[in-house]
Amino acid sequence: MLDSATLYYASAAMMAVMTLLSYLTWRTNKNTPGTLLYIFYPLVMFISVMSFALHGHINNIASISIANSFMFSASIIHVLAICQFFNAKCIGLRAFIGITIVLALTMIYLATDNTELRSRILVSDLQHIIESLFLLALFIRNGRKSYPNGSIVYIMILVIILAVFTGRTLMMGDVSTANLLSENWFSITLFINGVIAPMFYATGMALLCNERREQNLNQLTEKAHKDLEIRGLFLSTISHEIRTPLNGILGSAQLIMNQSSDPRDKPYCEAIINSAESLNLLVDKVLDYASLDQRDEALYEEDVELKTWLNNLCLLLSPLAEQKHLKFELIYDLPEQACYYCDQQKLRQVIINLVGNAIKFTDHGSVKIHVKLLKEGQFENLLRISVIDSGPGIEDEEIAYLTEPYVQSSAGKEKGGTGLGLAITSRLLEKLGSKLNIKSELAKGSTFSFDINLAVGELSLVEQRHQSKDYVTGLDVLLVEDLDLNQKIAIEFMADDEHKIKLAKDGNSAIDLMQKHHFDVVLLDMNLPDLTGQEVLKRLKAMDHLNQRTPVLAFTASLSPDEIKEYLALGIKDIVGKPIKQQKLRQALSDSQSNQAASIAVELRDTLYDETAAAALISSFNEDEVSSIYNEFVLSARNKLIRCQQLVEDDKEQCIKLLHRQASTALQLGFNRYGLELKKVERKLLDNKPLKESLTGALGLWQESLQAYLAHVRSELS
């Protein structure tokens, strides 16, 4: 074995290194209990070791007493530091300190007699055994589960120390000052306790602190997730609470505007309505942005034929551009039948957000979607998708902040909005592994682009809809519809079949478009804000236009026998009943291009709530949008019925329009009996028949329908 002097110096060096490591551990874990006190353990042990080394040269009572006092003090400091770290009630701590003090005093007493050398060694061994047993119990009880790595290191060295000192106590014979330093058992214990143990202790404490820090981070992460859940719940709840008074504000303002005979009231009412609608839009956008924090789902990738998919998306967006007389086009620089795996829902929302912004801020010129291949690989391609507009442009200093929530450019402040559209887009692109790039030049326009890696798909898996023989595709369609929900559903359904759609929201706009453009078919709502569908057709018969031979399809929920006869007498080719069903709409459009006879039947289940209605809407909206549509309808239905009761005597025409819109929406959302009841009330008002208690009955029917809907929602949640 090594000579004693070398071991003493090596032990002192290890204690100095352990002091440094303990100090560094404390610096990075200052808030962790016990780490500051732990620095003093190797420091005091260092003084003790140096005192023992000095005793070999001085050999007097003072030097050995000082050395032993520091050794026993270090033992107490060690145990106290570990107890502080675990922050637990250390059972027997006071007893341990008391025993240590008694053993220290015994050691000092025995130091006065050189013949008691073996007794002093036994007292020292007993102290090491008691310390090891106490710390072992502490780690097994408090540290093994919470701090497995640090505890393993500590338990290993404590077991070794316990074995070594117990072995020395049992096996050591008579010793004297002359042969003490030459004995192997002395060298072994000094090597284990002075050189090996400090390395284990320093490593163990560092691991304990790392595990404590990891636990704190996990707790913070868990708290952050809980905070997100609470925030999501708060936003969802508060949005409902906001929408309820919003509906009241909108309804009251419209009621005042319709009833007031003073023209000065109209601009004030319009200002109230516009402000309430802007607030409603803000609530929706805030919820969309917040929901991105709530959802951390994996990408749902599907194999799509990109050009067909983009063409269908453009068919959906083109009516918005045409209303502002903008040129809208897709520039596609990829192979015609290129197929890729992508998350359609997220990519679709990104493109719709970017194109919607471009159309909103561009007053003249064009909006383009440009898709090109940047890098072609065997299994994956890098594409760049750009949305280019000829709008007013964006200041350079504003570009850097546009993807931050609630930040708007100068043009955005003029046009209005929430400042969340690009923030949502940017977050979605992060989930897709991409990033939004913005380039802009004042008075010339802007380009919003992103590069995205897409896995190459299987062409054989793509449905070739344009080759279908079952129905007609690619028609030029004029959609005349004032209700936003029906507009979007109809456009989505027709875009699936590659029809090109122009949109008119009232009768006069429809007449203007039919004078300027030729269509393959006209889908005409029979109850518009300004004219009925019948009036539109009568006016068209009295004038020259480009659609004299164009088939017209009635788009209506009014399907009484008398009304059907009237529609057919006016030359209507077919009737597309509401609620809108894709197969019926598809068949009617196909039949309009042939001599096929009209198919009038509309199948509606006789039920309070038809749960299949929501499933049909999922094809046109995402789940959050469907939830928002239902929430808005459910929250406002009772108020709108009460408003109808108020209007029925004073403004019957306005009451009929409100009933028509409510009935159409109710049928589309699956409230079949309620929607049909509203249609009956509307029909009675149109025929000037007495209502009696019809609206009161409708109110009761709504309560039953609402209970059925809520029961369905509860069953879905469970």
DAPE-V326281 format. One record per residue. N is the residue number from 0. RES is the residue in one letter. PHI is phi in whole degrees, -180 to 180 (999 if undefined). D_FIRST is the distance of its C-alpha to the first C-alpha in Angstrom with 2 decimals. Layout:
n={N,N}
res={RES,RES}
phi={PHI,PHI}
d_first={D_FIRST,D_FIRST}
This chain:
n={0,1,2,3,4,5,6,7,8,9,10,11,12,13,14,15,16,17,18,19,20,21,22,23,24,25,26,27,28,29,30,31,32,33,34,35,36,37,38,39,40,41,42,43,44,45,46,47,48,49,50,51,52,53,54,55,56,57,58,59,60,61,62,63,64,65,66,67,68,69,70,71,72,73,74,75,76,77,78,79,80,81,82,83,84,85,86,87,88,89,90,91,92,93,94,95,96,97,98,99,100,101,102,103,104,105,106,107,108,109,110,111,112,113,114,115,116,117,118,119,120,121,122,123,124,125,126,127,128,129,130,131,132,133,134,135,136,137,138,139,140,141,142,143,144,145,146,147,148,149,150,151,152,153,154,155,156,157,158,159,160,161,162,163,164,165,166,167,168,169,170,171,172,173,174,175,176,177,178,179,180,181,182,183,184,185,186,187,188,189,190,191,192,193,194,195,196,197,198,199,200,201,202,203,204,205,206,207,208,209,210,211,212,213,214,215,216,217,218,219,220,221,222,223,224,225,226,227,228,229,230,231,232,233,234,235,236,237,238,239,240,241,242,243,244,245,246,247,248,249,250,251,252,253,254,255,256,257,258,259,260,261,262,263,264,265,266,267,268,269,270,271,272,273,274,275,276,277,278,279,280,281,282,283,284,285,286,287,288,289,290,291,292,293,294,295,296,297,298,299,300,301,302,303,304,305,306,307,308,309,310,311,312,313,314,315,316,317,318,319,320,321,322,323,324,325,326,327,328,329,330,331,332,333,334,335,336,337,338,339,340,341,342,343,344,345,346,347,348,349,350,351,352,353,354,355,356,357,358,359,360,361,362,363,364,365,366,367,368,369,370,371,372,373,374,375,376,377,378,379,380,381,382,383,384,385,386,387,388,389,390,391,392,393,394,395,396,397,398,399,400,401,402,403,404,405,406,407,408,409,410,411,412,413,414,415,416,417,418,419,420,421,422,423,424,425,426,427,428,429,430,431,432,433,434,435,436,437,438,439,440,441,442,443,444,445,446,447,448,449,450,451,452,453,454,455,456,457,458,459,460,461,462,463,464,465,466,467,468,469,470,471,472,473,474,475,476,477,478,479,480,481,482,483,484,485,486,487,488,489,490,491,492,493,494,495,496,497,498,499,500,501,502,503,504,505,506,507,508,509,510,511,512,513,514,515,516,517,518,519,520,521,522,523,524,525,526,527,528,529,530,531,532,533,534,535,536,537,538,539,540,541,542,543,544,545,546,547,548,549,550,551,552,553,554,555,556,557,558,559,560,561,562,563,564,565,566,567,568,569,570,571,572,573,574,575,576,577,578,579,580,581,582,583,584,585,586,587,588,589,590,591,592,593,594,595,596,597,598,599,600,601,602,603,604,605,606,607,608,609,610,611,612,613,614,615,616,617,618,619,620,621,622,623,624,625,626,627,628,629,630,631,632,633,634,635,636,637,638,639,640,641,642,643,644,645,646,647,648,649,650,651,652,653,654,655,656,657,658,659,660,661,662,663,664,665,666,667,668,669,670,671,672,673,674,675,676,677,678,679,680,681,682,683,684,685,686,687,688,689,690,691,692,693,694,695,696,697,698,699,700,701,702,703,704,705,706,707,708,709,710,711,712,713,714,715,716,717}
res={M,L,D,S,A,T,L,Y,Y,A,S,A,A,M,M,A,V,M,T,L,L,S,Y,L,T,W,R,T,N,K,N,T,P,G,T,L,L,Y,I,F,Y,P,L,V,M,F,I,S,V,M,S,F,A,L,H,G,H,I,N,N,I,A,S,I,S,I,A,N,S,F,M,F,S,A,S,I,I,H,V,L,A,I,C,Q,F,F,N,A,K,C,I,G,L,R,A,F,I,G,I,T,I,V,L,A,L,T,M,I,Y,L,A,T,D,N,T,E,L,R,S,R,I,L,V,S,D,L,Q,H,I,I,E,S,L,F,L,L,A,L,F,I,R,N,G,R,K,S,Y,P,N,G,S,I,V,Y,I,M,I,L,V,I,I,L,A,V,F,T,G,R,T,L,M,M,G,D,V,S,T,A,N,L,L,S,E,N,W,F,S,I,T,L,F,I,N,G,V,I,A,P,M,F,Y,A,T,G,M,A,L,L,C,N,E,R,R,E,Q,N,L,N,Q,L,T,E,K,A,H,K,D,L,E,I,R,G,L,F,L,S,T,I,S,H,E,I,R,T,P,L,N,G,I,L,G,S,A,Q,L,I,M,N,Q,S,S,D,P,R,D,K,P,Y,C,E,A,I,I,N,S,A,E,S,L,N,L,L,V,D,K,V,L,D,Y,A,S,L,D,Q,R,D,E,A,L,Y,E,E,D,V,E,L,K,T,W,L,N,N,L,C,L,L,L,S,P,L,A,E,Q,K,H,L,K,F,E,L,I,Y,D,L,P,E,Q,A,C,Y,Y,C,D,Q,Q,K,L,R,Q,V,I,I,N,L,V,G,N,A,I,K,F,T,D,H,G,S,V,K,I,H,V,K,L,L,K,E,G,Q,F,E,N,L,L,R,I,S,V,I,D,S,G,P,G,I,E,D,E,E,I,A,Y,L,T,E,P,Y,V,Q,S,S,A,G,K,E,K,G,G,T,G,L,G,L,A,I,T,S,R,L,L,E,K,L,G,S,K,L,N,I,K,S,E,L,A,K,G,S,T,F,S,F,D,I,N,L,A,V,G,E,L,S,L,V,E,Q,R,H,Q,S,K,D,Y,V,T,G,L,D,V,L,L,V,E,D,L,D,L,N,Q,K,I,A,I,E,F,M,A,D,D,E,H,K,I,K,L,A,K,D,G,N,S,A,I,D,L,M,Q,K,H,H,F,D,V,V,L,L,D,M,N,L,P,D,L,T,G,Q,E,V,L,K,R,L,K,A,M,D,H,L,N,Q,R,T,P,V,L,A,F,T,A,S,L,S,P,D,E,I,K,E,Y,L,A,L,G,I,K,D,I,V,G,K,P,I,K,Q,Q,K,L,R,Q,A,L,S,D,S,Q,S,N,Q,A,A,S,I,A,V,E,L,R,D,T,L,Y,D,E,T,A,A,A,A,L,I,S,S,F,N,E,D,E,V,S,S,I,Y,N,E,F,V,L,S,A,R,N,K,L,I,R,C,Q,Q,L,V,E,D,D,K,E,Q,C,I,K,L,L,H,R,Q,A,S,T,A,L,Q,L,G,F,N,R,Y,G,L,E,L,K,K,V,E,R,K,L,L,D,N,K,P,L,K,E,S,L,T,G,A,L,G,L,W,Q,E,S,L,Q,A,Y,L,A,H,V,R,S,E,L,S}
phi={999,-70,-72,-63,-62,-61,-65,-62,-69,-64,-64,-63,-64,-65,-65,-66,-64,-63,-61,-64,-64,-66,-66,-65,-62,-64,-60,-91,-138,-63,-88,-87,-61,92,-70,-69,-63,-63,-61,-77,-62,-66,-65,-68,-63,-61,-64,-64,-62,-65,-68,-62,-64,-67,-62,-64,-99,-93,54,-130,-64,-63,-66,-70,-66,-65,-61,-68,-62,-66,-65,-70,-64,-62,-62,-65,-62,-59,-66,-61,-63,-67,-61,-63,-61,-73,52,-123,-72,-83,-64,88,-61,-63,-64,-61,-63,-63,-63,-62,-64,-62,-64,-65,-65,-62,-62,-64,-64,-68,-66,-75,-126,-65,-74,-96,-61,-64,-65,-64,-65,-64,-63,-63,-63,-60,-64,-63,-65,-63,-62,-64,-63,-64,-69,-61,-61,-66,-72,-66,-79,-113,-109,-61,-84,-80,-131,-63,-71,-62,-66,-61,-61,-66,-62,-60,-71,-68,-64,-62,-62,-61,-66,-65,-74,-66,-62,-64,-62,-79,-101,-72,-96,-72,-129,-138,-62,-69,-102,-60,-75,-93,-74,-64,-62,-71,-65,-65,-65,-66,-67,-67,-77,-101,-114,-73,-57,-58,-65,-66,-63,-63,-65,-60,-65,-61,-66,-59,-66,-63,-67,-63,-65,-64,-62,-62,-65,-63,-65,-65,-63,-63,-64,-63,-64,-65,-62,-64,-63,-65,-65,-62,-64,-63,-63,-63,-66,-68,-65,-64,-66,-74,-65,-61,-66,-61,-62,-65,-64,-61,-64,-65,-64,-66,-64,-64,-63,-77,-91,-75,-96,-87,-63,-71,-76,-60,-62,-68,-64,-63,-64,-63,-63,-62,-66,-65,-67,-64,-65,-63,-63,-62,-59,-62,-67,-60,-66,-61,-66,-66,-66,-66,-74,-76,-99,-128,-77,-70,-67,-104,-95,-128,-85,-131,-85,-62,-65,-62,-62,-69,-60,-64,-67,-66,-62,-71,-91,-60,-59,-66,-69,-67,-64,-100,59,-101,-80,-124,-146,-111,-105,-118,-104,-136,-56,-55,-111,-66,-120,-141,-90,-154,-82,-58,-63,-70,-63,-62,-65,-60,-66,-63,-62,-68,-69,-59,-63,-61,-66,-62,-94,-102,-96,-154,111,-148,-131,-128,-109,-117,-119,-141,-92,-93,-149,-107,-120,-70,-118,-150,-119,-101,-111,-118,-112,-123,-115,-115,-127,-110,-76,-74,86,-131,-62,-57,-70,-86,-60,-63,-107,-67,-87,-79,-64,69,-104,-128,-76,-60,-65,-64,-67,-72,-79,88,137,-100,77,-112,-57,-73,-64,-63,-60,-63,-67,-64,-66,-60,-65,-87,77,-131,-148,-83,-113,-125,-127,-153,-137,-56,69,-120,130,-135,-128,-110,-138,-151,-101,-139,-87,-125,-71,-67,-96,-100,-60,-67,-89,-85,-75,-90,-64,-70,-97,-64,-101,-86,-156,-82,-128,72,-82,-90,-118,-101,-101,-111,-156,-99,-86,-57,-61,-66,-57,-65,-63,-63,-63,-59,-61,-74,-64,-58,-101,65,-76,-97,-119,-112,-116,-128,-100,-151,-66,-64,-62,-63,-62,-60,-66,-72,-81,-99,-131,-97,-122,-79,-159,-118,-105,-113,-69,-88,-137,-106,-61,-106,-134,-81,-60,-62,-67,-61,-66,-65,-67,-63,-66,-92,-140,-87,-157,-87,-125,-61,-106,-75,-67,-114,-108,-76,-118,-159,-104,-89,-129,-71,-55,-65,-67,-61,-60,-64,-60,-66,-65,-81,95,-68,-74,-158,-125,-103,-77,-104,-70,-73,-115,-60,-65,-66,-62,-62,-67,-65,-66,-66,-66,-64,-94,-135,-95,-62,-71,-67,-117,-90,-58,-125,-91,-129,-68,-82,-147,-69,-141,-96,-67,-75,-65,-63,-62,-68,-71,-59,-70,-109,-132,-82,-62,-65,-67,-62,-60,-64,-62,-64,-60,-64,-67,-62,-72,-103,-60,-62,-62,-71,-65,-63,-66,-62,-62,-74,-83,-59,-90,-91,-145,-63,-63,-66,-63,-62,-63,-66,-62,-62,-67,-64,-64,-61,-67,-59,-65,-66,-91,97,-87,-65,-63,-65,-63,-67,-64,-64,-63,-64,-64,-60,-64,-63,-66,-65,-91,57,-94,-66,-86,56,-106,-61,-69,-65,-64,-63,-65,-64,-65,-63,-61,-64,-64,-64,-63,-64,-64,-65,-63,-64,-62,-64,-66,-65,-68,-79}
d_first={0.00,3.80,6.51,8.90,11.64,10.26,9.48,12.95,14.64,13.35,14.48,17.69,18.32,18.04,20.38,22.75,22.84,23.47,26.23,27.83,27.72,29.15,31.84,32.79,32.94,35.25,37.41,38.26,38.66,40.32,42.55,39.78,39.24,35.84,34.54,35.53,33.95,30.73,30.25,29.85,26.99,24.22,26.20,26.14,22.44,21.87,23.94,22.11,18.63,20.28,21.99,18.84,17.49,20.99,21.04,18.42,21.18,24.29,23.42,26.72,28.14,29.09,25.69,24.01,27.15,27.15,23.50,24.13,27.53,26.23,23.54,26.33,28.72,26.43,26.34,30.16,30.51,28.37,30.54,33.75,33.05,32.52,35.64,37.62,36.62,37.90,40.91,41.25,41.99,38.57,39.54,37.80,36.65,38.45,37.05,33.49,34.17,35.86,33.04,30.50,32.80,33.26,29.52,29.14,31.98,30.58,27.27,29.33,31.40,28.53,27.05,30.11,28.95,25.72,26.19,25.69,21.94,21.29,24.26,23.02,19.74,21.99,24.29,21.56,20.37,24.05,24.65,21.97,23.46,26.98,26.26,24.74,27.71,30.20,29.02,28.83,32.38,33.45,32.24,33.63,36.91,37.50,35.29,34.95,38.48,39.11,35.73,34.20,31.75,30.29,30.27,28.30,25.45,25.52,25.89,22.91,20.45,22.27,22.03,18.24,18.01,20.66,18.94,15.55,17.41,20.05,17.66,16.06,19.66,20.92,18.25,17.23,19.16,20.35,18.14,19.07,18.41,17.26,14.37,13.57,10.87,9.05,9.17,6.74,9.71,9.82,6.59,7.80,11.27,10.87,9.42,12.26,14.86,14.42,13.60,14.72,17.60,19.44,19.80,21.26,23.41,24.88,25.61,27.06,29.37,30.57,31.43,33.15,35.24,36.15,37.31,39.26,40.89,41.77,43.33,45.35,46.53,47.55,49.42,51.15,52.05,53.42,55.34,56.71,57.90,59.53,61.12,62.48,63.91,65.47,66.84,68.27,69.86,71.19,72.64,74.20,75.71,76.93,78.43,80.53,81.52,82.50,84.44,86.62,88.17,88.22,90.47,92.64,92.88,93.77,96.29,97.92,98.20,99.76,102.09,103.26,103.72,105.80,107.89,108.54,111.75,110.72,109.42,107.39,105.05,103.97,101.65,99.89,99.38,98.11,95.64,94.36,94.06,92.25,89.82,89.10,88.54,86.17,84.21,84.08,82.74,80.07,78.97,78.71,76.67,74.28,73.71,73.17,70.54,68.82,68.83,66.61,63.84,64.53,64.48,61.34,62.64,61.78,64.30,67.11,67.85,71.02,72.58,75.56,78.03,77.50,80.97,82.79,80.46,81.04,84.79,84.97,83.05,85.48,88.42,87.04,86.66,89.78,92.24,90.44,90.78,94.40,95.35,94.40,96.08,92.82,92.18,89.23,87.73,84.74,83.56,81.53,79.88,78.19,79.36,82.05,80.22,76.61,74.66,71.44,69.25,69.33,69.42,73.19,73.42,71.06,72.37,75.92,75.35,73.85,76.87,79.37,77.87,77.96,81.47,82.74,81.57,83.14,86.47,86.39,85.98,88.18,91.88,93.22,92.02,89.50,86.25,84.35,81.39,79.82,77.34,75.79,73.02,70.27,67.88,68.42,65.59,65.58,64.66,65.02,67.45,67.23,70.53,71.93,74.41,76.45,79.16,81.49,84.24,86.91,86.48,86.31,82.73,79.83,78.74,75.53,73.85,74.70,73.16,69.53,70.22,72.52,69.89,68.90,70.54,73.84,74.12,77.42,78.92,82.16,84.14,82.31,83.40,86.98,86.95,85.08,82.26,78.97,76.54,74.39,75.61,73.32,70.37,70.80,71.22,68.06,66.02,67.47,66.60,62.98,62.92,64.41,61.76,64.25,65.38,68.83,70.04,73.09,75.34,78.58,81.38,83.88,87.36,86.22,83.94,80.38,78.04,75.46,73.18,69.96,68.04,66.90,65.11,66.96,66.07,68.85,70.88,72.91,76.56,77.69,76.55,78.70,82.02,84.84,87.07,89.52,90.44,91.32,94.84,94.99,95.71,96.71,94.17,94.45,97.53,98.57,98.73,100.14,98.46,100.55,98.54,97.94,95.16,91.70,90.06,92.66,92.49,88.80,88.93,91.93,90.45,87.14,89.04,91.28,88.48,86.85,89.96,90.04,93.20,93.90,94.77,96.73,96.73,99.61,99.26,102.98,106.35,107.52,104.33,104.79,108.39,107.35,104.67,107.10,109.58,107.00,104.93,105.62,103.47,103.17,103.10,103.30,101.39,103.45,102.58,105.84,105.14,104.14,104.09,107.30,109.17,109.17,108.51,112.18,113.26,111.00,112.61,116.14,115.57,114.18,117.30,119.43,117.72,116.68,113.00,110.77,109.97,113.40,112.19,108.59,107.77,106.84,104.58,104.89,101.55,102.22,101.62,105.39,106.55,109.63,112.40,114.65,111.92,111.10,114.82,114.94,111.91,113.37,116.81,115.26,114.00,110.35,108.78,106.18,104.39,100.64,100.11,97.56,94.81,93.88,92.65,91.27,92.99,96.36,96.07,95.06,97.98,100.48,99.50,99.82,103.17,104.49,104.50,106.61,109.65,107.55,109.11,107.46,105.06,105.38,103.52,100.49,98.41,96.97,95.37,97.16,94.13,93.02,89.85,89.14,85.35,85.83,87.05,83.60,82.25,85.07,84.20,80.55,81.88,83.23,80.82,77.14,76.18,75.94,79.39,80.90,79.43,80.87,84.30,84.44,83.24,85.84,88.62,87.68,87.43,90.73,92.91,94.28,95.06,96.89,98.97,99.93,100.83,103.03,104.82,105.52,106.68,108.86,111.86,111.47,110.10,110.47,109.65,106.29,105.61,106.35,103.91,101.17,101.80,101.76,98.35,96.89,98.30,96.98,93.46,93.54,94.53,91.88,89.18,90.36,92.35,95.25,97.62,97.21,97.82,100.89,102.22,101.95,103.80,106.59,106.86,106.96,109.69,111.75,111.58,112.60,115.54,116.45,116.08,115.35,111.69,112.15,108.68,106.95,104.39,103.64,103.13,100.86,98.79,98.36,97.53,94.87,93.19,93.13,91.79,89.06,88.01,87.83,85.76,83.31,83.00,82.11,79.51,77.92,77.82,76.15,73.49,72.80}
